[in-house]
C-alpha cells in the first residue's frame, strides 16, 4: 500500500505548499516549515503491517518541538511506543475512492448561496458563499498525478446540515476527474468520516497523529 500513502503525501505537499517528501527506509519525511508543525514523519505501512521498532526508533530520535508522526494504525498501539514529550492527537482515517469522469455534474448550491471553483498551482479550490457573502463552505483538491488528494474541507457552523459539505466534495471530485484523476485519497477526521462514507469513500486505515512537545511535555 506504499503507493496510496505516497499519493496522499504527494498531494498533501502540493495542497499545503510543503517541501517535497524525502524517502526514508520506513516511509517519508516532509518539511512543513510552521511553528506548530516543523516536520512530519509519515510511515508507509498500514494497519497490522506497521512496525513497532520503526516507530520507536524514529520517535526516540526526535528532540525538537513541533515534529509530528503520522502512523496508519490505532492510537492504542502507537501510544506505548512513544517516549516522554509525545502527545497523541485525535485519530483520523486514510480514505480513498474511485473517480468517474462520466458522473453527473454536482447540483447547484441552495437558493441564495453562490459557488465558485478555480484552479491554481495544481490545486482546485471550491468556495460556497452564504447569501450575505460570508464563508459557508470550502475545500480543495490537489492533482499531483492520477490520484487526487482532497484537503481542508470545511463548513461554517451556521451553515451545517444543508448539504454544503457534500456539494463541496462532489464539486471537487468532478473537477479532478475531468482533469484526468482516476482515484482520490484523503486524511479525514472522525467528524468527517460519516460524510465521506455516505459519498462512497472507504476507510483504508486509521491515522494516528502524534506531536513532540519537548521532554516532559
N, C-alpha and C positions, 0 to 999 in steps of 0.2 A: 504493500500500500504506500510505498515511498512516493509514487507518482502523485497520489492525491494530496499528501502533505506538502510536497514540493509545489504543486499547483496552487494550493492555498497560500503558501508563503510568497510565491512569485506575484500573485495578485495583491496580497496584503501590502507588500512593499511599494507597489505601484500606487495603490489607493492612498497610502499614508505618506508617501514621499520618503520612505526609509531607504537605507543603503542596500545594495544587492546582497543576497544571502551568501554566507561563506560556508562551504561544505565541511562538515566535521565527521569523524568516524561514527558518531551516534545520531547525527542529524544536521542542524544548521544553526549558525549564529547570525543574528541580524542586528545591526546597529541602528537604533531609532533616533537617538540624539535629543531626548527630552529629559527633564529633571526627574520626573516620575517613572520614566522608562528609558534608561540609557541604552540598554542592550537586552535582547531576548534570546534565550537558547531554546530551540524547538527540537524536540525529539521526534524522529520519523517513524517509530514503531507505534502500532495501535493495539489497544486492549491488552490481552494477555502476553503479547509479544514485547511489551515494554520491559526493558532490562533494569532491574533494581541497581545493579552495580554501576551501570552507566549514569543513572540519575544521581546516585550517591557521589560518584566521582566528580561530576560537573558541579553539583551543589556545594561540595566541600571546597572547591577551588575558587568560589566567588567570595570576594572580600569587599566589594564596593556596593553601596546602597543604590537602589534603582535598577538592579538587574533582575530580570524575570525568567522563570522557567515555564515552558508550555509542554505539558505531558499528556498524551492521549490515553488516559486511564482514570479510574476513580480516585478522588482525593483521599479516600480511606487507605488506599495503597501507597499513595505518594507521600502523605504526611510523615509517616515514620521514617522515611528515607532521608528527610531533610534535617539539618542541624540547627543550632541556635541562629536566630536572626531571620529565619524564613517565616513568612506569613502566607497562608493559603488564601486565595481569593475565591470568589464564587465559582462553582463548577459551570462549565459551558458544554457545548456539543459541537463536534465536527460533523457537518451535514452536507449532503450532496443531492443533486437532481439532474435529470437529463433535460436538455433544451430542445424544443421543436420549432424550427423556423416556419412551419406551416400552421402553427397555432393561431387562433383568432387574436386580433389586437385587444389590448385591455379596454375595459369600458371607460366611458367618460367619467370625470370626477362628479361628485354630487352637486346638485344645483347650488350656485354661489361660489363654489371652490374653483380654483384655477390650477392647472397642471402645466409645468414646463419641464422639458427634458433636453439636456445638452451634453456634448462630449468635449473633453479637453485633456490632453496628455495621457491618452489611453484609459481614461475613466469617464463613464457615463453617469450623469447625475440627474435625479428627478426631484423636483420641488412641487409640493401641493400647498398653495397659499389659501388661507381661510378667506371668507367673504370680506373681512375687514383688512386683509392684506398681511396678517400675521402668519408665521410659520404654522402649518397644520401637520405636515408630514414630509419626510425627505429620506433619501437613500442614495447609494452609489454602487456601481459595479465596475470592477477593473477587468481589462481584457489583455492579459499578458500572452495569451495563446488560445488554444481550443477550449480551455477550461476557464470560465469567468469566475470572479470572486466577488460575492455580494458582501457589502460592508456598510456599517453605520446607518442601519435602518432605524428610523425614529419617528414616533408620532407624539405630538404635543398632548399633554394630559387632557386639555379641554376638548380635544377632537378625537379621542379614542372611541372605539366601538361604533365606528361609522364606516368601516371597511377601507380606511385610508392606507393602513399598513399593507394590506393585501394588494391594493391598487399600485402602491409603490413597487412592491416586489414583482408583480406581473408586468408592469411597465418596463422595469429594468431587465427582466428575463427576456421579454420580447425584443427589446433593443439589442441585447447581447446576441441572441440567436440570429437576428438579421445581419449582424456583423461577423457571423461565422462561428460563434462559440457553440460547442456541442454539449457541454456539461457545465454545471455551476457548483461551487462549493462555498461554504461559509463557516465561520466560527460563531455560533449562536449562544444566546443567553438562555437560562431556564424560562424566562418570561416569553422569549420569542419562539421557543420550540413548538408550542402548540400552533402558532400562526404558520410556521414553515411546514409542519407536518400536514396541516389542512390543505396546503398548496402542493402537496406531493413530494416534499423533501423527505429524506430518510436520514436517520442518525447512523453515522459510521463509527463513532467512538465518543466517550466522554472527553472533555477538555478541561484538565486541571491547570490552573494558573497559580504560580507561587512567586511572591516578590521578596527580594532580600532587602531588609530594612536596616541591617547592621547587627553585629553581635549583641545578643541580649535584647534585640528589638522585637 
